[in-house]
Amino acid sequence: MKALPCGHLAPAAGARVCAHLTTDNGPDCFRVLTGVATRYDLLCQVCADLDAPELLDACVGCFGRAEDDADLGWRGTPGILRHDRELPGTWTTTGCPVTPLNDRCLAALPDGWLALTAAGLVRIGGEHRLIGPVELPPEPPRERAGRGPALYTSGDGRFAAVVTDHGRYGAVVDLASGAVTLALDRQDYHADTTRFPVAFLDGGTGPLVVAATDWNRLDVFDAATGRLLTDRVTTHEENPEHYFDYFFGALLPSPSGRSLLVDGWAWHPVGIPLAIDCEAWLAGDRHAPEHGRALADRGYSWNTPMAWVGEDTVALQGIGDDEPMLDGVELRDARADRRTGMFAGPKGPMWGHQGLLYVTAEAGFEVWDPADGARVGFAEGFRPIAHREGAFAELRNDRLRIWVTGLEPGQ
């Protein structure tokens, strides 16, 4: 094996570093994008400011040591791949005089949509029907970006959860009667730092709801009765082995419901997306949430869009391990702390469906193929806020516009 320019007989990293980063305890450095996809070199402050810095091909060890000190952020511009083509599928537009309270207040039903409005919950589909108001306890006044109501529905369309993102309270509602079956309360310790942790699962005999009951605790309830199904001790004083110093945030079930993706954080603070084995939890592993798998260390970044790409891969928006992050997506193996890919571009609310990523961006709706790291479709001006099995819905200005995708990965 021939020695690399960094001076080591070792495998090549496939990237370059400046000469100041080939020694132990080198200076902090920038990730400097080359303009080819998301490839980057590592340069210290002095070399990054030069017009023509001297760069060396680095071995895996040199590059890894230098990257541990890549605390100065990004420089340069990534290469964004766009292979746009006409979006196949079906478009429909109908009049709909229903106004959701915000972009998180429209959710899917098997045969339509559900909106949370100033008058309460409204079923959309055929004839619109007011189910009734949902009143939550008052929240203490706080100013927090993104704070406000959010709406979730069970897969069978029988139940809805109305919660306050960056707040304390929520409720599960039986849509057949309008009755509240479960009052949600995650307590008030730093509740303003995350979206409300809540999600529905298929319990076989009926829907289950997963929700935070404290800052560092999730529980499962029978959605129909509100019965607690996961009673256990998690306090530090009584059960230190299973105490979890972690602030739960937004929850996203995998396509099968076997796993649960969590967008949360831990002190100092640091954003740590987590994967929980729901299948094991519901089968009797009482402390599965307290022993979830950490997928990444994302510095001060959390409350970011996330999606499942198949059953074992998650997409996390924001590339890097600290703010400011590069606009784009990191792909992570949900079974291990391992990045499997990344590509620049996506920014905005995001859904996964049959291996593709769908993003509501500022200019319109984008479809991305993670296998190629490329945008493969774009609909200017279409900005959906809800998704159901390949159907994406935009509801604004008394108009409901729906696109049902005809795309498949690799097309």
N, C-alpha and C positions, 0 to 999 in steps of 0.2 A: 504494500500500500504506500502510495506517495504522500509525503507530508503536504498538508494544505498551506496556503499563504499565512494562516494564523499560527503556523509552526507545529501543528499536531498531526500525528498519524491517527486519524479517526474518521468516522463517516461524516460526509458533508451535510450541512444543514440546508443547503439549497438557497441560502440567503447570505447577505454580506453585513459586515460590521466595520466601523471605523477602527483605526489602529489603537485608539485609546481604550477599546473595549475587549482587547484580547488578553488582558491580565485579570487576576482576581481583584476584587474590590475596586472595579472600575467606576467611573462617574455615572450618574443618572443619564438616561438617554431618551431620545425620541424614537417612535416608530415612524419611519419616513416612507411613505407609499411610493411605489415605482410607477404607478399608472397602469399596471397590468393587473387586472382583477383586484384582489386585496393583498397582493404581495408587497412586502415591505422590508427595508433594511433598518439597522439600528445605528444611530449616530448620536454622539454626545453633543452637548450644546454648542461647543466650539466648532465642530465639524459640520453640524447642521446649518450653521450660519454661513458656511463657505459656498461659493458658487460651484466649485469643482472639488469636493472632498475626496480624499484617497480612501477607497473601500477595499476590504479584503474578503475573499471567500472564507466563511467560517465553518468550523466543525460543529457538530451538534452540541458539544459541551460548551464551547465558547459562546455560541448563540444563546443557549439556554441560560447561562450565567448572566449574560448581558441583559436578556429580556426580563430577568427578575428585577432589574433596576430601570425598566422602561417606564418611569414615572412621569415623564414630561409631556405625555400625550402624543397626538398624531400630527404629522405634517404631510403636505402633499395632497393629491387627489386620487381616489381609487378609480379603477376601471369598472364601469357599470355596464353589464351586458344586457342588451335589449334585442330580443328576437320577436318583436310584436307581430301578431297576425290577427285576423278577424276573430272575434270571440264567438265560437259556435254555441248554440243554445237557444232558449226561448225568452223573449222579452214581453212583459205585459205592463200596462199602465192603466190604473183605475182611479176614479175620484174617491177620496177617503178623508172626510172632514174630522179627523182625529189628530190631536197634537200631543205627542209624548212630552213628558216634562224635560227630558234631555236625551242625548244620543245613547244612553244606557237603559232607556225605558221602553224598548221594544224587544220582544222575545218571541221565539218560535212556538207554535202549537202544531200538532200533527196535520191539522186541516186549515191552518191559517196563522194568525199572529195575535199577540197580546200586547197591549200598550198600557202604560201607567200614565194617566193624564191628571189634570187638576181636579176632575170629577171622580177619579178612581180608576179601577181596572176596566178596560174595554176590550172585548173580544172582537177581532177583525176577521171577517170571512163570511161571505154571504151577506146577511144582515148584521150590522154592527150591534153589539149588545153590551150595555153597561152592567158589569157584575157588581160593582159597588165600591165605596171608598175603603181605603186602608189607612188607619191612623196608627202612627208610631209614637212612642214617648218623645217629648221634646229633647233635642240635643243641646248641649252647652254651646254658646256662640264661639266659633273658631273660624279663622280664615285659613283655608287649605285648598290648593289647586285640586280640582277634581272632586271636591266634596259635593254630595248630592245623592238623590235616590238612584237605585239600580234595581233591575228586574231580571228574574231568572224563572225558568219553567221546567217542570219535569218532562221526561221523554214521552210519557203517555198523555201529556196535556192536562192532567187532572189538577196539578198543584202549581202554585207560583210562590216565589219568595220575593218579598219587597224589603230592601235593606237600605241603609244609608252608608255609602262609601265614605271612608275616612270618618266614620261615626260609630256609634255604639250599638244601635238597636236595629231590629228587623222583625219580620213576621212571615210565617208560612200560611198560605191561604188555600182553602179548598175552592176551586173555581166552579164547582157545581152548585155550592150553596153560598159562597162568599164568606164563609166562616173562617176565622183564624184558628188553625189547629195547633200552632206552636209559636210562642213568643221567643224571639232571639235576643240575646244580650251577651256581648263579648266583653263586658266590663269596660272601664274607661282608661286603663293604663296604656298610654300612647296609641289609643285607637285611631287618632287622626293621621297616623303615618302610613296606613295601608288601606287598600280597598277591603270591603267587608268579606271575610272568608266564608263562602257558602257555595254549595253545589248539590245537585241531585244525582243519585245513583239508582240503578235498577236493582231492587231487592228481591227479584224473583216473584214474590207474591204481591208486590206493590212498591211504589217509589220510597226511597230513603233520602234523607237530607243530611248532608255533612255541613256542620257550621261550627264556628269558634264559640266557645263558652268562656274563654278567658284569652288573654293576650298570647299565651303559649300552649293553648289546649284546643284540640278539635274533638267533636263528638258526633256520633251518628244517631239519628232519630227516625222513628217510623213517621213518615210524612202525614199519614191519615190520623194517627192518634196522638202524635207528639211524644210517644214513649221513648225514653232514653235506652239505647242499646249497647252503650260502651262505657258503663260505669267502671271506674278504676281510680286509683290514687296516683296523683302526679306531682304533689307538692314536694319541695326540696326537703322539708323537715321529716315527712313521713315516708318518702320513697325517693331518696337521692339518686338511686341507680337509674330511675326513669324520669328524672327532672329534666326539662328541656328549656334552655335559655334561648328562645327563638320567637319572633313575632310573626304570626301567621298573617298572610295577605291573600290575594286573589287565588281561587282554586279552579283547576281545570281538569276534569276527568279525561283519561285516554279514550280512544274510540270504543274500546270494549268495556271501559269502566274498571278495569283491573288495577289501574294506577291513577294516582292523583298528583298533578303538578301544582306546586305551591310557589307563589311569588312573595317571599318574605325576607326578613332581615334579622341579624343578630348584632349584639354589641361588638364593634366599637362606634358607629354601626357599619355593617357591611351587608350588601345584598347577596343572599344565598338562595337561589332556586332549589327546590327540594322535590324529590320524587317519593311518594308514599305508596306502599304495597297495599292497596285496598282489599285485594283478594285475600291476603293473609290476615289483614285486620278483621274482616267480617267472618273469617273462618276460625277466629279464636286467638290470634296474636294481639292481645289487648293493648300492647304498647307500640304497635307499628308506627303510629304518627310520631312518637318520641324518638324513633330510630330510623327516620327517613334517610334517603340517600342524598347528600349534598352534590349538586351537579356543577357548581362553579362558584368562584369568588368574584363578584362583580363590583367591588369597591363600594362607592356610595350610590350605586344604581339599583333601584327596584321600582315597583309600580310601572313596569314596562310591558308592552304587548308580548304575548307568548302563544304558542300553538303546538299541537301534536302533528308530527309528520309520520303517519303510521303509528304503530303500537309502541315502538321502542325508541323513537327519535323525537326530540323536542326542538322547536325553533324559538330562540330568544332574541328579541330585537335589541340592537346595540352591540357593537363589536369592540372588545377591549375588556380591561379589568378595572377601569376607573373612569370617572367623568373628566372631560367630555368624551363620550363614546362616539365611535364612527357609525353613521347611519347605515344600517344593514342588519344581517341576521347571522347569529352563530347557531350551528346545529350541534346538539349534544346527545350523547348516548344516555338514555334514561336509566340504564342499568349500571353505569359507571361514571366517575368524574373524568369524562374524556370528550374533547371537542372533535367532531368528525368532519366539520367543514364550516365555511363561512363565505358570505358574499355580500357585496355592498349594494345599497339602494333602498330596500323596503323601510318605510317609516309611516306608522299609523296603525289604527285598529286592525287586527289580523286574525284570520281563521285558517285552519287546516282542513282539507277535504281531499280524500283519495290521493294523498301524496303531493298535492300542490298547496301553495300558500296564496291566500287571497287577502289583499291589503287595501283598506280605504285610505288613500293618500290625499294630499291637499288638492291636487289637480283632478283626481278621479280615481277609478278603481283599477287596481293592478293585479295581475296573476303572475306568480313566480314559480318556476320549476327548480326546486332545491337540487335536483340531480345535476343540473347544468349551471346553477347559480345565475340564471338569466330570467329576465322578465319576458313572458311569452304572450302577454295580452294586456290591453289597456282600453278602458272605456271612459273617455273624457267626460267630466261633470257628474258621473254617477258615483254617489257616495253612500253606499248602504251602511246600515247600523245594526242589522241582525242577519242571522244565517240559520238555515234549516236544510240539512242533507243536500247541499249543492244549490239551494235557492237563497238568493241574497236580496234583502229588502231595504229600500230607501223610502222613508215616510216624512214628507215635509211639504208645506204649502198646499195642504189638502189633496195631496197626490201620493198614491202608493205605487211605486215602480219596483218590479221584481225581475231579476234575471236568474234563470235556471241554467246552470252550466252544462255544456256538452263536452267539456275538456276532460282529457285523461292524461296522466303523466307520460311524457315521451312523445306526445303528438307533435 
